[in-house]
Amino acid sequence: MTSGIERRNHPRLEHKLPFKVAANGYGFSTTTQNVSCVGAYCRIKKYIPPFTKVAIKLTLPLKKEAGKAKRTIDCEGVIVRTEDKEDKSGFNIAIFFNRINNTQRKIINEYIDQFLPQRVSPAISLK
């Protein structure tokens, strides 16, 4: 029985974001289905096997007090899962970001935090 509580250490956000994946001389422009600071899930048209190293370019529209700004994350990852779509429209791939610096992770977290409910600390009873 599932409780609906996120069990991952790094929350995933189901958002469609501009996403580019390059591997073995092929490049794909797509959108994410979900993203976290440690990886992303997307659909591409060509099969890429698991454990393939990929170059990633992710564009994030960040909300700023003076308007919106776009940040681009360039990092590397490895495909950890490839799923064939039943309708033969492509392949869903899960990518783990294995070469990403802490600043880039923080930018992704900042983006995700904009959409998550603020966590409220439990009230402390002083009885």
Steps between C-alpha positions, in 0.01 A plus 500: 500500500642839403459807713564754221797643692812577298768258613786639295767714665473744209145589395400465137290757323274399212568788261570522131829685463722544192753218511778394264671161513807405295655154480712308252487775237120545524324799647138520613288800592215401725324604819525349843209306644647548846820636647692507828845625595636147442330404175228531240248291311414573136399347166728475197452348154811280478595210725794567730594209725533524876844596635565730203670826597317810376554875487207702636375855449204597718336844488324623814276808516566637850268745668685802630370804684574720199338259252602170347846381408608189312786286622662230293651195665771317301599173662557133430294201590451132446185327381378271776180378333362482145136410440351423160162669446219262399385739227854500351518880533839489664674407821472631853838538665601565858827689537713529813711818509842361589711804408332811630645758736339613826409842360306336218321268746403802710355675193285195422389482865413871494282439195325199659447681831292767321228240442508291817282582797701666772585258776361609833681392813276330754389724786698450817296463813643680803279327757 
